[in-house]
Amino acid sequence: MRDQKMYCYTCGTDELHRRLTANEKAWLKNRTVRKTVEEFFVCKAPGCRNLRTGFQKRPFDGPLRLPDDL
């Protein structure tokens, strides 16, 4: 998997993002009740872990971050 530089609205800058792992996808499906979460990326900035899609910087009403223990 290749990291991509994308805008992170919680960091306020362009940051590296990566695709979700299988465990992270399962967590997000349960959290959002979506059928598919293949389009999501997670910010790799230290302490951020904010979620976004490839096209939407803000796919949720507020920030949604992956828990650190996933």
Secondary structure by P-SEA (a helix, b strand, c coil): cbbbbbbbcccccbbbbbbbcaaaaaaaaaaccccccccbbbbccccccccccccccccccccccccccc
